[in-house]
């Protein structure tokens, strides 16, 4: 098909054949392509694939659009699919590629290609595993569990691991210890070191689940069960409202008072659990420096700049956002007395690990000094208007000092929950285990991709 053939009317369906539900999306993509709006064309094509993965005109146009965007790897994947629509492997590879783009959240796009591969090769464990990842990371844990239940997941370690993890997330923990004991005997001496580590992760999850007993679909319970982490401030709706995200925030622009309230809860947690940190260590980014300055003042502790040489000291290591911990590999292993604190933890992005203590969890937000906030201006004789709050360019230490002196807002903090479960809390407990595990988005707590 030549370049300009995309703009010609496509042949009508054969007599008696229903038109493809993807036809409208395809025509929209053609229009965007002709207008050289290639991202919009690609978005329309993605909608078309989700509507009808078998609608073949979508494929050559997608290849052309990807070429215009310089996406050579993706372009080649679609070319391979187009060579033979009856081979399952190219569809599986295409779906797997989209699953692997963790920060892009392409799970809904991966699904139609994986389901096509599944129709062509029923019983594929690899395809079922990737489909289960798609479902679980869109908060469809039961559907993910059922997907793996239909195949011989025991044939592949990662499918087996994810099946056990889903079992825990669904509260079906009774058989997990026996499954762990059985597989432990089969691990070869030269196995990848991550294998025994993932078994430890599952054992710890089961222990924390059993400690909680009857967990609610709330992030306070499940961030503890999955990662051994504490969450200081949870979104609690008014009595007439429903939970949108099980205690997590969606979009939140923090005030100085909000952050000061969270730092007050942090002080209560450290004191209530008997932590004996000797100083606060700040990560180097400006936001972390501001939060750490305030934390040190609230806790009456010295302030240091974090560096790997300080790893073995009993420090409170502070980040404004948990993503900032990602480059510090040494922090994946907890040291005695060390506590990691992040003011915000993005609950739709994977992270190197879940910090021991999280201020709050949100999808989108801003800090009072970063220029992202808005305020309502009401002047006498004028219509109210909304204006941007300009970024605060003062030195980090000055903003941190002001933050420590702000009046603390109330936070939804449950110290007693963490007192009861201290033994399993990372950074605090004797039974918590020394490893901080990767944070992944699958969770039994309901959620959606709002942003």
LINWODA-V936265 format. One record per run of one state. SS is the DSSP state (H for helix, E for strand, C for the rest). FROM is the first residue (numbers start at 1). LEN is the number of residues. Records with the same first field share a line. If there is no record, write none. Layout:
SS=FROM-LEN ; FROM-LEN
This chain:
C=1-2 ; 8-15 ; 35-3 ; 52-5 ; 69-3 ; 84-4 ; 101-1 ; 105-2 ; 121-4 ; 137-4 ; 150-3 ; 156-1 ; 170-6 ; 185-8 ; 213-6 ; 228-2 ; 232-19 ; 254-2 ; 273-6 ; 283-3 ; 300-2 ; 306-2 ; 311-4 ; 328-1 ; 334-5 ; 347-4 ; 352-5 ; 363-1 ; 367-7 ; 378-7 ; 389-7 ; 406-9 ; 421-1 ; 425-10 ; 436-3 ; 440-12
H=3-5 ; 23-12 ; 38-14 ; 57-12 ; 72-12 ; 88-13 ; 102-3 ; 107-14 ; 125-12 ; 141-9 ; 153-3 ; 157-13 ; 176-9 ; 193-20 ; 219-9 ; 256-17 ; 286-14 ; 308-3 ; 322-6 ; 329-4 ; 396-10 ; 415-6 ; 422-3
E=230-2 ; 251-3 ; 279-4 ; 302-4 ; 315-7 ; 333-1 ; 339-8 ; 351-1 ; 357-6 ; 364-3 ; 374-4 ; 385-4 ; 435-1 ; 439-1
